[in-house]
Amino acid sequence: MPARLRVLTPDQLAAAAAAPDTKALVKHYLAVLEQRAPGRSVEVRVPPFAAVQVVPGVRHTRGTPPAVVEMDAETWLALATGRMTWHQAIDDGVVVASGERTDLSPYLPLGDSGDGQ
């Protein structure tokens, strides 16, 4: 996992949620997604905070990835914590997803514990 992304401890996660520290929460949940969906075929972007390549499949190495998912931080946190479903986000137009394997619904929600529960 890149050093810039790391799963927070339960105490760190609670502190970030209480603050709220959007940057830390976004990076935490991207790190959890990276653990839950290892691979490099889809790039998930949450500007301006971070991006991660996930999901098994053809590895992307240079240029614009063939599969991209992009959303704002509020949407990412709602998806990660189960306050919004993937299909709801797509229907509402708050997620832009293009390419193969961009349906992240099998991996969401990620839960608060950092282990996907």
Contacts in CASP RR format, 6 or more apart in sequence:
PFRMAT RR
TARGET T0000
AUTHOR 0000-0000-0000
METHOD contacts of the structure
MODEL  1
MPARLRVLTPDQLAAAAAAPDTKALVKHYLAVLEQRAPGRSVEVRVPPFA
AVQVVPGVRHTRGTPPAVVEMDAETWLALATGRMTWHQAIDDGVVVASGE
RTDLSPYLPLGDSGDGQ
1 31 0 8 1.000
1 34 0 8 1.000
1 35 0 8 1.000
2 52 0 8 1.000
4 27 0 8 1.000
4 50 0 8 1.000
5 27 0 8 1.000
5 30 0 8 1.000
5 31 0 8 1.000
5 34 0 8 1.000
5 50 0 8 1.000
5 52 0 8 1.000
6 27 0 8 1.000
6 28 0 8 1.000
6 31 0 8 1.000
7 28 0 8 1.000
7 31 0 8 1.000
7 32 0 8 1.000
7 35 0 8 1.000
7 114 0 8 1.000
8 16 0 8 1.000
8 24 0 8 1.000
8 28 0 8 1.000
8 114 0 8 1.000
10 113 0 8 1.000
10 114 0 8 1.000
12 24 0 8 1.000
12 28 0 8 1.000
13 25 0 8 1.000
13 28 0 8 1.000
13 112 0 8 1.000
13 113 0 8 1.000
13 114 0 8 1.000
15 21 0 8 1.000
16 24 0 8 1.000
16 25 0 8 1.000
16 28 0 8 1.000
17 25 0 8 1.000
17 112 0 8 1.000
22 49 0 8 1.000
22 73 0 8 1.000
22 77 0 8 1.000
23 49 0 8 1.000
25 73 0 8 1.000
25 77 0 8 1.000
26 46 0 8 1.000
26 49 0 8 1.000
26 50 0 8 1.000
26 73 0 8 1.000
26 76 0 8 1.000
26 77 0 8 1.000
27 49 0 8 1.000
27 50 0 8 1.000
28 114 0 8 1.000
29 76 0 8 1.000
29 77 0 8 1.000
29 80 0 8 1.000
29 81 0 8 1.000
29 110 0 8 1.000
30 44 0 8 1.000
30 46 0 8 1.000
30 50 0 8 1.000
30 51 0 8 1.000
30 52 0 8 1.000
30 76 0 8 1.000
31 52 0 8 1.000
32 80 0 8 1.000
32 110 0 8 1.000
32 111 0 8 1.000
32 114 0 8 1.000
32 115 0 8 1.000
32 116 0 8 1.000
33 44 0 8 1.000
33 52 0 8 1.000
33 54 0 8 1.000
33 80 0 8 1.000
33 104 0 8 1.000
33 107 0 8 1.000
33 110 0 8 1.000
34 52 0 8 1.000
34 54 0 8 1.000
36 107 0 8 1.000
36 110 0 8 1.000
36 116 0 8 1.000
37 54 0 8 1.000
37 55 0 8 1.000
37 56 0 8 1.000
37 104 0 8 1.000
37 106 0 8 1.000
37 107 0 8 1.000
38 54 0 8 1.000
38 56 0 8 1.000
39 53 0 8 1.000
39 54 0 8 1.000
39 55 0 8 1.000
39 56 0 8 1.000
39 57 0 8 1.000
39 59 0 8 1.000
40 53 0 8 1.000
40 54 0 8 1.000
40 55 0 8 1.000
40 57 0 8 1.000
40 59 0 8 1.000
40 60 0 8 1.000
40 61 0 8 1.000
41 53 0 8 1.000
41 54 0 8 1.000
41 55 0 8 1.000
41 56 0 8 1.000
41 57 0 8 1.000
41 58 0 8 1.000
41 59 0 8 1.000
41 60 0 8 1.000
41 65 0 8 1.000
41 66 0 8 1.000
41 67 0 8 1.000
41 100 0 8 1.000
41 101 0 8 1.000
42 53 0 8 1.000
42 54 0 8 1.000
42 55 0 8 1.000
42 65 0 8 1.000
42 67 0 8 1.000
42 68 0 8 1.000
42 69 0 8 1.000
42 101 0 8 1.000
42 102 0 8 1.000
42 104 0 8 1.000
43 51 0 8 1.000
43 52 0 8 1.000
43 53 0 8 1.000
43 60 0 8 1.000
43 65 0 8 1.000
43 67 0 8 1.000
43 68 0 8 1.000
43 69 0 8 1.000
44 51 0 8 1.000
44 52 0 8 1.000
44 53 0 8 1.000
44 54 0 8 1.000
44 69 0 8 1.000
44 70 0 8 1.000
44 104 0 8 1.000
45 51 0 8 1.000
45 68 0 8 1.000
45 69 0 8 1.000
45 70 0 8 1.000
45 71 0 8 1.000
46 70 0 8 1.000
46 71 0 8 1.000
46 72 0 8 1.000
46 73 0 8 1.000
46 76 0 8 1.000
47 70 0 8 1.000
47 72 0 8 1.000
49 73 0 8 1.000
53 60 0 8 1.000
53 65 0 8 1.000
54 107 0 8 1.000
55 67 0 8 1.000
55 101 0 8 1.000
55 104 0 8 1.000
57 101 0 8 1.000
58 66 0 8 1.000
60 66 0 8 1.000
60 67 0 8 1.000
66 99 0 8 1.000
66 100 0 8 1.000
67 98 0 8 1.000
67 99 0 8 1.000
67 100 0 8 1.000
67 101 0 8 1.000
67 102 0 8 1.000
68 96 0 8 1.000
68 97 0 8 1.000
68 98 0 8 1.000
68 99 0 8 1.000
68 102 0 8 1.000
69 95 0 8 1.000
69 96 0 8 1.000
69 97 0 8 1.000
69 102 0 8 1.000
69 104 0 8 1.000
70 95 0 8 1.000
70 96 0 8 1.000
70 97 0 8 1.000
71 79 0 8 1.000
71 89 0 8 1.000
71 94 0 8 1.000
71 95 0 8 1.000
71 96 0 8 1.000
72 94 0 8 1.000
75 84 0 8 1.000
75 89 0 8 1.000
75 94 0 8 1.000
75 95 0 8 1.000
77 83 0 8 1.000
78 84 0 8 1.000
78 89 0 8 1.000
79 85 0 8 1.000
79 86 0 8 1.000
79 89 0 8 1.000
79 95 0 8 1.000
79 104 0 8 1.000
79 108 0 8 1.000
79 109 0 8 1.000
80 108 0 8 1.000
80 109 0 8 1.000
80 110 0 8 1.000
80 111 0 8 1.000
81 109 0 8 1.000
81 110 0 8 1.000
81 111 0 8 1.000
81 112 0 8 1.000
82 108 0 8 1.000
82 109 0 8 1.000
82 111 0 8 1.000
85 105 0 8 1.000
85 108 0 8 1.000
86 95 0 8 1.000
86 103 0 8 1.000
86 104 0 8 1.000
86 105 0 8 1.000
86 108 0 8 1.000
87 105 0 8 1.000
89 95 0 8 1.000
90 97 0 8 1.000
97 103 0 8 1.000
109 116 0 8 1.000
110 116 0 8 1.000
111 117 0 8 1.000
END
